[in-house]
Amino acid sequence: MEYAIQHTRTTVDPGTEQDSTVDHPNPIAPPDSNTNAAPASGYLCIAPDVRIGSNVKFSKFVNLYGCEIGDDTKIGAFVEVQKNARVGKRCKVSSHTFICEGVTIEDEVFIGHNVTFVNDTFPRATTNGSLQTEADWKVETTLVKRGASIGSGATLLANVVIGEYALIGAGAVVTKDVPAYAIVTGNPGKVVRYFEVGSTNE
Ligand SMILES: CC(C)(COP(=O)(O)OP(=O)(O)OC[C@H]1O[C@@H](n2cnc3c(N)ncnc32)[C@H](O)[C@@H]1OP(=O)(O)O)[C@@H](O)C(=O)NCCC(=O)NCCS
């Protein structure tokens, strides 16, 4: 998919304090430390290298860098999307979700609140007594296929593929690939049943 690079105009989602399009520099500066007043942008922290499609809506307090966000997608408050992550078109990403490097989310995916993705199965802070750098570990990937839904509070471990129109239940911990149309719950996540093909507005 191709996105026009957009750095200066962003829609702040209704339900916060504004229902309007606002101009903002990238990245947004923090508030004046003397007054603690919020900037009109609502703390949208969007790096210049983010590729944003058309009609993307942001709530307040988002942190995006080096990623892609597709057309008509909605990003909730306190969402972070890291570099080399991709969110497709017409997705809904609910508040407090973390989308890390190595994650690809296809079109029309629903991501609930406080969903966590993982890209390092054996994380360490240091190597030989020094803080790790990117050279010390390899990013692991996750793919969420078209139309899937991830319930609130779910954790998706690295190296998994969530099939088309699958649904991950709230609080599940997904440790392996999920077939298309499957409903998965629990920790570790297990398939409990399947949607009928054609029953999910696909
Ligand atoms: C997984 C889910 C789709 C199941 O819905 P459902 O088919 O209506 O399930 P039911 O409520 O009939 O429950 C069936 C069984 O699964 C259990 N169950 C339901 N959801 C569960 C979950 N997320 N994790 C673990 N068990 C769950 C129930 O306790 C019940 O167990 P029992 O048969 O032993 O009594 C739903 O509960 C869910 O988690 N949806 C995601 C919601 C969400 O996160 N939305 C985000 C936006 S607000």
The ligand as an SDF file (V2000), in Angstrom:
LIG
                    3D

 48 50  0  0  0  0  0  0  0  0999 V2000
  -14.0450  -14.9510   23.8800 C   0  0  0  0  0  0  0  0  0  0  0  0
  -15.4300  -14.3380   23.7490 C   0  0  0  0  0  0  0  0  0  0  0  0
  -15.6750  -13.9120   22.2900 C   0  0  0  0  0  0  0  0  0  0  0  0
  -16.4300  -15.4160   24.1330 C   0  0  0  0  0  0  0  0  0  0  0  0
  -17.7130  -14.8740   24.0680 O   0  0  0  0  0  0  0  0  0  0  0  0
  -18.9790  -15.8950   24.1880 P   0  0  0  0  0  0  0  0  0  0  0  0
  -18.9320  -16.8890   23.1000 O   0  0  0  0  0  0  0  0  0  0  0  0
  -20.1850  -15.0490   24.3230 O   0  0  0  0  0  0  0  0  0  0  0  0
  -18.6010  -16.6580   25.5200 O   0  0  0  0  0  0  0  0  0  0  0  0
  -19.4960  -16.9350   26.7990 P   0  0  0  0  0  0  0  0  0  0  0  0
  -19.6550  -15.6700   27.5720 O   0  0  0  0  0  0  0  0  0  0  0  0
  -20.7180  -17.6840   26.3560 O   0  0  0  0  0  0  0  0  0  0  0  0
  -18.5450  -17.8760   27.6340 O   0  0  0  0  0  0  0  0  0  0  0  0
  -18.2870  -19.2140   27.2460 C   0  0  0  0  0  0  0  0  0  0  0  0
  -17.2290  -19.7760   28.1690 C   0  0  0  0  0  0  0  0  0  0  0  0
  -15.9800  -19.1570   27.8660 O   0  0  0  0  0  0  0  0  0  0  0  0
  -15.4850  -18.4700   29.0200 C   0  0  0  0  0  0  0  0  0  0  0  0
  -14.8920  -17.2380   28.5170 N   0  0  0  0  0  0  0  0  0  0  0  0
  -15.5050  -16.2430   27.8480 C   0  0  0  0  0  0  0  0  0  0  0  0
  -14.6370  -15.2850   27.5140 N   0  0  0  0  0  0  0  0  0  0  0  0
  -13.4390  -15.6880   27.9910 C   0  0  0  0  0  0  0  0  0  0  0  0
  -12.1520  -15.1040   27.9640 C   0  0  0  0  0  0  0  0  0  0  0  0
  -11.9110  -13.9440   27.3550 N   0  0  0  0  0  0  0  0  0  0  0  0
  -11.1600  -15.7980   28.5350 N   0  0  0  0  0  0  0  0  0  0  0  0
  -11.3930  -16.9710   29.1600 C   0  0  0  0  0  0  0  0  0  0  0  0
  -12.6000  -17.5660   29.2120 N   0  0  0  0  0  0  0  0  0  0  0  0
  -13.6000  -16.9190   28.6330 C   0  0  0  0  0  0  0  0  0  0  0  0
  -16.6840  -18.2490   29.9240 C   0  0  0  0  0  0  0  0  0  0  0  0
  -16.2980  -18.1460   31.2580 O   0  0  0  0  0  0  0  0  0  0  0  0
  -17.4760  -19.4780   29.6340 C   0  0  0  0  0  0  0  0  0  0  0  0
  -16.9160  -20.5520   30.3620 O   0  0  0  0  0  0  0  0  0  0  0  0
  -17.8350  -21.7610   30.9180 P   0  0  0  0  0  0  0  0  0  0  0  0
  -18.4240  -22.4130   29.7120 O   0  0  0  0  0  0  0  0  0  0  0  0
  -16.8510  -22.6080   31.6660 O   0  0  0  0  0  0  0  0  0  0  0  0
  -18.8660  -21.1190   31.7740 O   0  0  0  0  0  0  0  0  0  0  0  0
  -15.5960  -13.0790   24.6480 C   0  0  0  0  0  0  0  0  0  0  0  0
  -15.8180  -13.4320   25.9900 O   0  0  0  0  0  0  0  0  0  0  0  0
  -14.4100  -12.1360   24.5960 C   0  0  0  0  0  0  0  0  0  0  0  0
  -13.4310  -12.2590   25.3340 O   0  0  0  0  0  0  0  0  0  0  0  0
  -14.5100  -11.1580   23.6810 N   0  0  0  0  0  0  0  0  0  0  0  0
  -13.5390  -10.0910   23.5430 C   0  0  0  0  0  0  0  0  0  0  0  0
  -14.1250   -8.8080   24.1470 C   0  0  0  0  0  0  0  0  0  0  0  0
  -13.1330   -7.6670   24.0910 C   0  0  0  0  0  0  0  0  0  0  0  0
  -12.0280   -7.7500   24.5460 O   0  0  0  0  0  0  0  0  0  0  0  0
  -13.5640   -6.5710   23.4800 N   0  0  0  0  0  0  0  0  0  0  0  0
  -12.6690   -5.4120   23.3000 C   0  0  0  0  0  0  0  0  0  0  0  0
  -13.4330   -4.1180   23.1470 C   0  0  0  0  0  0  0  0  0  0  0  0
  -14.3090   -3.6410   24.5730 S   0  0  0  0  0  0  0  0  0  0  0  0
  1  2  1  0
  2  3  1  0
  2  4  1  0
  2 36  1  0
  4  5  1  0
  5  6  1  0
  6  7  2  0
  6  8  1  0
  6  9  1  0
  9 10  1  0
 10 11  2  0
 10 12  1  0
 10 13  1  0
 13 14  1  0
 14 15  1  0
 15 16  1  0
 15 30  1  0
 16 17  1  0
 17 18  1  0
 17 28  1  0
 18 19  1  0
 18 27  1  0
 19 20  2  0
 20 21  1  0
 21 22  1  0
 21 27  2  0
 22 23  1  0
 22 24  2  0
 24 25  1  0
 25 26  2  0
 26 27  1  0
 28 29  1  0
 28 30  1  0
 30 31  1  0
 31 32  1  0
 32 33  2  0
 32 34  1  0
 32 35  1  0
 36 37  1  0
 36 38  1  0
 38 39  2  0
 38 40  1  0
 40 41  1  0
 41 42  1  0
 42 43  1  0
 43 44  2  0
 43 45  1  0
 45 46  1  0
 46 47  1  0
 47 48  1  0
M  END
$$$$
